[in-house]
Amino acid sequence: MSNERTPLVTSGVCGLAVTAVANPRKLNTFFGVMVPTVLSMFSIVLFLRTGFVVGHAGLLQGLLMVIVAYTIISLTILSICAISTNGAIQGGGAYYMISRSLGPEFGGSIGLMFFLAKVFACGEYVLGLVEALLDVFGSDPGKCLGMRVLPQGYWYSVLYASVVLLLCLLVCLVGAHIYSRTAFVILLVVTVTLLSISVSSVVVKPRDFVIAHKGAGNQTIRYNASYTGFNATTLRNNLGSGYSLDYSTNSVMSFATVFAVLFTSCTGIMAGANMSGDLKTPSVSIPKGTIVAVFYSFIVYVVLFILVSATCDRTLLIQDYGFLQRINIWSPFVTVGIFCAALSAAMCAMIGASRILHALALDQLFGLPLAPATITSSSGNPWVAVLYTWGLAQCVVFAGQLNAVAGLVTVFYLLAYAAVDLACLALEWASAPNFRPTFQLFSWHTCLLGILSCLVMMFVINPVYSSGSIVLLLVLLLFLHYRSPTSSWGYVSQALIFHQVRKYLLMLDVRKDHVKFWRPQMLLMVANPRSSCQLILFVNQLKKGGLYVLGHVQLGDLDSLPSDPIQQQYNFWLSLVDKLGVKAFVDLTLSPSVRQGTQHLLRITGLGGMKPNTLILGFYDGCTPEDFFLQDSAFCDSSLGQASEGEYNFGVDLPLLQAHFPPVRHVENPRWLSPEEYVGIISDAIKMNKNVCLARYFFQLEGEGKDSKVDGSERTIDVWPLNLLQPGSRDYEDVCSLFLLQMACVLNMSNKWRHARMRIFLNVETESSDQGWVVNEETFRELLRKLRIRASIKIVPWDSVVQHHVQPSGEPRAEPAQALSEEFLSAVNSMLMEHSAQAAVRFLYLPRPTDQRSRSQQYLAQVEAVTNSLGPTLLIHGVTPVTYTDL
């Protein structure tokens, strides 16, 4: 049985041998979740952009940004905790959560975008590290705080970033467990740095600085800045906003651009979740470690914002990103802290991105391009996925400036967070009994609020990036949808559909049915699909948006069998439905006789207001059945190689499908059904107030396949609303005749018959002394006008036919069960052949069968004689009023 790691596409990887290695789980909550999450949330923003945020936005707007950002991620954290405590989490973190909840299309597209977000974040952190490096060792005298040994410029920055990125690559190739141990040391260093900043705000005395930047035309612009220590005036001046020119990008800042930079510090909440494949108990570690880490980082940011706004003037905060080094009791504290925080965040992003890519590759969502990323080392480290990540991050560093990348990183992360909230919302709304996470501090309100807040902030930050990311998401969704990946993961969409369908079925009250909203709801009984495919396709056109069920009765007695043989057959029948492209359900039953089984299906098929009202049977005659599977290329062996690579068949391939359905019955083989039983089925359906249709010669009908381009313009639909076996009947407006007209009209409205011409034939006795047929004709034309039926009316005199009808003396005129002469039946058939030989399909009146079992064969013989050699013919007996002339 397939499991959660079943590949979505069954194709191989071009001969590339991939050995599955179980990832060793070594990390606990502290080392695996808390440490990487704290370091990712500190990253470079803590030391290099705190002044930038407070300087431009002011303390009040800065704290508002922090609160908004942490509110958004807190809502997402609730969703992460709910999903991660609802079952075992494998490698891939956020991608695993989303894909196993929303399915491969949504999970794969969001997973790839989350991977790209991690890649961009890795490049951003490296650029921040280079910026800090040049602040200390750069050759610019206006900014350098230490030795001027490193030349500066765009290409030098790219070179330094490439070297740092290469260092990150080497560490990540060793493995996540090595990084997690060194990360703890880095966290200690960062903590010491934070303590030194707190102490410095009290110990360091006020200072003045001159900060120089290169302006337009290589002119040097100098700014006088000061550190005042704790000062009420400084705090008051820094309360409000003061958005101005950013010296690194030469663009004026706004709330959105500053928030985009700040939010990059909040993109680390999934650092622990992305390590899920390396955690001992991910369902315990992820929620606990993430919540503690986020709360700790929030406190640190709030305290640091207040400290710098009370001690530094706005010029210092805006014009020097590395001002914390200037005001520290020993500047190397901050320098080392920046290097460690930025380097660890970059490595964490690289490791997280590689784990997501490895999970995507294992699921084979994107096929050959990601196939090598499945390869791991002997210790389980996906080193090829790490190389992929490193190569893409190398492209990102060509941006050259941290602030230039921040907006795109933030938008990608917000979209990924919205997807996690959506996954949790879908699981909650689906109300599946198996969704019972141990973490209970969430609801659909928090999920919905998380989605809306993420989407709103995306467009506030950058509408262009947001629109582009959503377009990219839709493109990936379409790509994965057309690859048709199918899995055994379970789809939340199916649970949601079930939930909604059940709700609306309860609202579909049969007591509120009205004839003007009537539609055909078909139960087509199929003995062997090999000989019935054309009829199945035709009825699909006849259903007019109503219920369509393929029914089949297997003969047998469950008491004498070890298990129910029906359950294993559903997949084959559903695969047949997919192959034919019809919109039909399947209902199978086991019964000692076909008649009993049909009764069962008529009673129990459907649910609530969606139950069959019309039974359709193939005709009971001596024709040799044709094997449709041998005629249609979709069922031939030659088409095996034409199936799309991503097609998943639920364990039923074409050879199995062909082998499951037995060969068509040979003309000499005994039937499963006797004439008496067949006529009994018709009688049963009528007694149960079901309309009955008998279909004959539909194996001759062409152009009904899903790939057919037929539009019906060369087709004709002929309708004979009179009971031809009872010449004395002249009522064209009885329930059965009107049902006949309605079914022909429904067919005329379907796609492949929309342009077909419909003809209605009225049989009249012109030589009779009673000339009431003229009045009847006008009455009938008026009826068609009221019913909005577009058809031409053909008057057919049939005096020569009626004269062959022999009426025994003293008996009422021609009951259906009465013996009719062969001359009369032959004359009726000749009349039909003369007027309807070229029609594509004919609708005839089916008389009600006799209740006398002994006359069943006689009834069948009469109907068979009338329709002999006609071509596709539908004999209909309607018992349901279906027409309505008022609004």
Secondary structure by P-SEA (a helix, b strand, c coil): cccccccccccccccbbbbbbccccccccccccaaaaaaaaacccccccaaaaaaaccaaaaaaaaaaaaaaaaaaaaaaaaaaacccccccaaaaaaaaacccaaaaaaaaaaaaaaaaaaaaaaaaaaaaaaaacccccccccccccccccaaaaaaaaaaaaaaaaaaaaacaaaaaaaaaaaaaaaaaaaaaaaaaacccccbbbbbbbbccccbbbbbbbbbbcccaaaaaaacbbbbcccccccccccaaaaaaaaaccccccccccccccccccaaaaaaaaaaaaaaaaaaaaaaaaaaaaacccaaaaaacccccccccccaaaaaaaaaaaaaaaaaaaaaaaaaaaaaaaaaccccccccccccccccccaaaaaaaaaaaaaaaacccccccaaaaaaaaaaaaaaaaaaaaaaaaaacccccccccccccaaaaaaaaaaaaaaaaaacaaaaaaaaaaaaaaaaaaaaaccccccccaaaaaaaaaaaaaaaaccccccccccbbbbbbbbbccccccaaaaaaaaaaccccbbbbbbbbbcccccccccccccaaaaaaaaaaaacccbbbbbbbcccaaaaaaaaacccccccccccbbbbccccccccccccccccccccccccccccccccccccaaaaaaaccccccccccccccaaaaaaaaaaaaaabbbbbbbcccccccccccccccccccbbbbbbccccccccccccccaaaaaaaaaaaaaaaccccccbbbbbbbbbcccccccaaaaaaaaaaaaaaaaccbbbbbbbbcaaaaaacccccccccccccccccaaaaaaaaaaaaaccccccbbbbbbccccccccaaaaaaaaaaaaaccccbbbbbbbccccccccc
